[in-house]
Amino acid sequence: MNNRKLEDLKFGEDCEKLFLSKFKNVKKKSNDKMDEIDFKHKTKKILYELKGRKYNFTDCLDWKVGMNKLVYHQNNNKNGKFYVYMLFYDGLYYWKYNEKQVHKNDCGWDERVDRGKKEKNYYFNIKRKLFKKSKYDIFAPKDMSNVKNINKCLID
């Protein structure tokens, strides 16, 4: 694993600690850093995915999230809820999964190249207008040391 990937994982872990500090009924789904889904509710059928971002909420019109996360929810969380949380420099936002908002034209293959190699993935593109501001005032940690050469709105 290259240094950039390790830095991204560390940033993600820092964001997860902030998230868990506010969501007391939520726990890590597993100890696998590469698991499809980050968190689950301790007693209810709710799954959570958290994405940390090194910019502000209004800097992009939409974000790409790996389609594997939605597929995992559909296959393993019947009649449950699924949330995608995004932690930005200016706050925490979320999208509650709604099957009616998932359209074929919002899904497709794309790639990121900011970690020293091409990483291709099948993505779901979530529009900013679908996100709501969380009641919790937490913010992504600002570490500007590894933000060069980032296609910031593409990163999953």
N, C-alpha and C positions, 0 to 999 in steps of 0.2 A: 504494500500500500504506500503510495507516495505521500510526501509531507502535506500537500494541499488537502488530500482526503482525510488525513489524520487531524489536521486543523479544523476541518469542517465537522468531523465527528466530535471533537472537543467542544466546539461552539454549540453543537446540538445538545450535548450533555449538559452544558451550562444552562441552555434554554429549558431543558427538561427539569432541572432542579428548581428553576423559578416557577415553572408551571405547577409542579407538584407541591410547592410551598403554598399555593392558593387552593388547589383542588384536593381537599383532604380525603374524599371518598374515591380517589382514583389511584391506581397503582400501575407499575410497569407491567405490560403484558407478558414479557419474558426478559431474560438477561441477554438475549441476542441483539446486538447493536444493529443488525441488518434485518430484523423482523419486519414483516409487512406493516404492522400496526404498532404504535408506540405504547398506548395505554388502554386499560379497561376499567370500568367502574367496579368497585369492590362487591356490590350486591345486585346491580341492575345490568340489563343487557345493553350496555352502551360502550362503544369503542371510540377512541380518540386518536387522531394523528396530529402531531405537532411539527410545524415547520418553522425554523428560526430564519429570519431574513436580516441581512445587513444593509437595510435601507428603510425608508418610511413607507407607510401604507399607501399613501397617495402617489408614490413614485411609479407605479405600474397600474395598468387597467385590468390585468388578470394574472393568474399564476398557474403554472403547470404542476400537477401532482400525479405521481405514477398511478396509472390505471389499476395496477395490482392492488392498491389500497381499497378502491371501490369494489373490486371483484372479491377481495377477501371478505369484506362486509357482507356482500350479497350471498356468498357461499357459506359463511360461518356465523352469521349473526341474524338469523331469521327473526323477524318481528322485533328486532332491536334498533337502536339508534346509532348513528355514526356522525361524528363531528370532525372537521378539519380545522384546527387552530393554527393561526399564523402569528408569530411573535416578531414584531418589528421594533425599530428604534423608538417609534412613537406609540407603541401600545400593542395589546393583544386583541385579535379579531378572530371570528369563527364563521364557518359555514356549516349548517346542519344539512346532512345528506337528504336530498329530495330527488327521487327517481325521475320526476317530471322535469327536473333541471339538467338532467344528463342527456345530451343530444349527440348523435353520431358526428355531427360537424364540429363538435367541441373536443373530439378525441382524435389522436393521431400520433404517428412516430415523430420523434424529434431527438436531438442530441445536445449534449453539453460537452465543451472542450476545455473548460477552465481548470481541470485537474491534471493536465499533461497528456491526456489521451481522450479519444472519443468514447463517450458513454451514451449509447442509444437506448431509448426506453419508449414505451407506449404511454402517452400522457392523457389526462383529462384536464382541460383548460377551464378553470373556474373564474368567472367574471368578478371583478372587484365589487360590483353593485350587489352581489349576492351575499357578501360578508356583512356581519354585524359586529359592532364594538363590544368587547367583553366588559363586564362590570368590574373586573379586576385590573388594577393599575400596575401592570408589570411591563417591562421593556427589555428588548433584546440587548445584551451586553455590547457595548461599542468597542470593537477591536478593529481598527482600521489597517492592521498590518497585512491582512491577506485578502483585501477586497479588489486589488488590481486585476484587470483582465476578466472581470466577471460579467457575463451576460445576465444581469441580475434578475430579470423577469422570467428567465427560462429555468432556473435552477429548481430541481424538485427537492 
